[in-house]
Amino acid sequence: MSFFDDLKASLEEAVDIKNGVQTPARVTRYENADVKAIREQLNVSQSEMAKALGTSVDTIKSWESGRRNPTGLAAKVLAVIQTNPTFFQELAAVQYSGHQ
């Protein structure tokens, strides 16, 4: 099967899943992190959290207010911080020392 045939088959499968003809083989869901609760547990400011995560204070505010949700790598990092708060200190130390 060529790359094109594989791609076509994948797209057809996606359409079938969307239309309810077929069920997905795998579904991955992440809980949205409660960024404010995590930040308060860490006892850090929005500015400190933004700097450690390499993002803006506005992004932290958006996550905390629920206007936006962390996605991709940010969501994964927050999940790790939630289960292992010392990881945040390691991130912050790297950011504060100037290594990025």
C-alpha positions in Angstrom: 0.0 0.0 0.0 1.3 3.4 -0.9 1.5 6.4 1.4 -1.5 7.9 -0.5 -3.5 4.8 0.0 -2.7 4.8 3.7 -3.7 8.4 4.0 -6.9 7.9 2.1 -7.8 4.9 4.3 -7.1 7.0 7.4 -9.3 9.8 6.2 -12.1 7.4 5.3 -11.9 5.9 8.8 -12.0 9.4 10.4 -15.1 10.2 8.5 -16.8 6.9 9.5 -15.9 7.7 13.2 -17.3 11.2 12.9 -20.5 9.9 11.3 -20.9 7.2 14.0 -20.4 4.3 11.5 -17.3 3.1 13.3 -16.0 3.6 16.8 -12.5 4.8 17.4 -9.9 2.2 18.4 -8.5 4.5 21.1 -9.6 7.7 22.8 -7.3 9.7 25.0 -8.7 12.3 27.4 -6.8 14.5 29.8 -8.5 16.2 32.7 -8.1 20.0 32.5 -5.7 21.0 35.1 -6.9 23.3 37.9 -4.1 25.8 37.3 -5.1 28.1 40.2 -5.2 25.2 42.7 -1.8 24.0 41.5 -0.3 27.4 41.7 -1.8 28.0 45.2 -0.5 24.6 46.3 2.9 25.6 45.2 2.5 29.0 46.9 3.8 30.9 43.8 2.5 34.0 42.0 1.1 34.0 38.5 4.3 35.7 37.4 6.5 33.1 39.0 4.4 30.3 37.4 4.5 31.9 34.0 8.2 32.3 34.1 8.8 28.7 35.1 6.5 27.4 32.4 7.9 29.8 29.8 4.6 31.5 29.1 2.9 34.8 29.8 1.0 35.9 32.9 -2.0 36.5 30.6 -1.9 32.8 29.6 -1.8 31.8 33.3 -4.8 34.2 33.9 -6.7 32.7 31.0 -6.1 29.2 32.3 -7.2 30.1 35.8 -10.4 31.9 34.6 -11.3 29.0 32.3 -11.2 31.1 29.2 -8.6 28.7 27.8 -7.3 25.4 28.8 -3.6 24.2 28.7 -2.9 22.0 25.7 0.0 20.0 24.4 3.2 20.1 26.4 1.8 22.6 28.9 -1.0 20.2 29.8 1.5 17.4 30.3 3.8 19.5 32.3 1.0 20.7 34.6 -0.1 17.0 35.0 3.4 16.1 36.2 3.5 19.1 38.5 0.2 18.2 40.0 1.4 14.7 40.9 5.0 15.7 41.6 5.2 19.3 42.9 8.9 19.2 43.3 9.2 19.1 39.5 8.0 22.7 39.5 10.9 23.7 41.6 13.3 22.1 39.2 11.6 24.0 36.3 11.8 27.2 38.2 15.5 26.7 39.0 16.3 26.2 35.4 14.4 29.3 34.3 15.8 31.4 37.1 19.4 30.4 36.4 19.1 31.6 32.8 19.2 28.2 31.1 16.3 27.6 28.7 
